[in-house]
Amino acid sequence: MSRWALLVAAVGGLACTLAVALAQPLSKADAAELALVAGAGALATGLVGGGVLYVLRKGSIGAQAVVVAATSLAAVTGGAVAASKRMFVNSHDLGALWVVLAASATVGIVAALVLGQRVGRASRSLEAAAQRIGRGDLPPNVPSPPTGELAALAGELDAMATRLEEVRTRERALESSRRELVSWVSHDLRTPLAGIRAVTEALEDGLVSDPETVGRYHRTLREEAETLTVLVDDLFQLSRIQAGTLHLNLERSSIGDLVSDAVAAAEPLARRRGISLVGQLEEPMPELVLSMPEISRVIRNLLENAIRHSRPDSTVLLEAGTEPDHVYVSVTDACGGIPEAEIDRVFQTGFRSATARTPGHDGAGLGLAIARGLVEAHKGRIDVVNESGGCRFTFQLSLPS
């Protein structure tokens, strides 16, 4: 409660007391004296109660609630007793007042004790729940106390416990994904490194000397080095995405140009694998505010993923078009589909399916995780569905408003 609220309550109470006193069949002097005497008695009692509350400021809420109730009753009693000496002329009326005050005080103290016990139990329950949350033992539901403020606090604790549990679940999933990623990356690093080592040793030992073989070995070294470069670049990009340090240089660009360039760049890989690459681009495509290198990489990753996992002599279809509120780009492959139990994991870091995704054919399983991170950095969405003996990957970017 603010100081202004306390001031308003005090001034309002004083004005109300004077108004009630003046409304009685008394002279103005007697009314003012009565109000002053009663107010002084109540004020003295209230100051004593305030001192007790200050001493108990670090005590339980229940004890403080009892002190507040007792102080209120004592203030009324003190004011009434102080005024009675001015009001009553015989001991009979004064005795009747004491009886009324004693009965009222008894009921008030009992009610205060009951309320204090309820508030105390509620506060102890909240304290225990907070301690369990602090230890990581997240309760499914925090008991709701009887008072509004404590009930709101219980709701906040319950919501916090739920959020902490969600964070813990994500951390466990991320840690599992990291362990899986380390395992795959270690495997994928060993393969090109072993090739580089074997070729280098052969060249150093002079096991090959004819120009054609030496040239082939040099090409092998270059290809393996490029494989390592791509892997390291993917890891660096993924680390920036996960750390939230990815910088996007946004500009108005034609996504149609990015799609055309990506199809042209992927054509040699598709041709080597005997796959027909078909692009269907809706015209005209609107311009979007995006980072061209990142969206280009998304399209490239989806195309390379589709080409690697499609059957020879099949077709990979890339489509781009517009809906009322977004632009979409989809890539449909002929990989045979992804098991339904695994389809929700395809964008996880390091994921490889045991059936549709063959280890060793898709790098360290980073391409789709990077694509998701880059799309989400543009406030877009990406998903995958099984379709016609393959998979259809689609990402959407919102149209400018």
Secondary structure by P-SEA (a helix, b strand, c coil): ccaaaaaaaaaaaaaaaaaaaaaccccaaaaaaaaaaaaaaaaaaaaaaaaaaaaaccccaaaaaaaaaaaaaaaaaaaaaaaaaaccccaaaaaaaaaaaaaaaaaaaaaaaaaaaaaaaaaaaaaaaaaaaaaccccccccccccaaaaaaaaaaaaaaaaaaaaaaaaaaaaaaaaaaaaaaaaaaaaaaaaaaaaaaaaaacccccaaaaaaaaaaaaaaaaaaaaaaaaaaaaaaaaacccccccccccaaaaaaaaaaaaaaaaaaacbbbbbbbcccbbbbbccaaaaaaaaaaaaaaaaacccccbbbbbbbbccccbbbbbbbbcccccccccccccccccccccccccccccccccaaaaaaaaaaaacccccccccccbbbbbbbbbccc
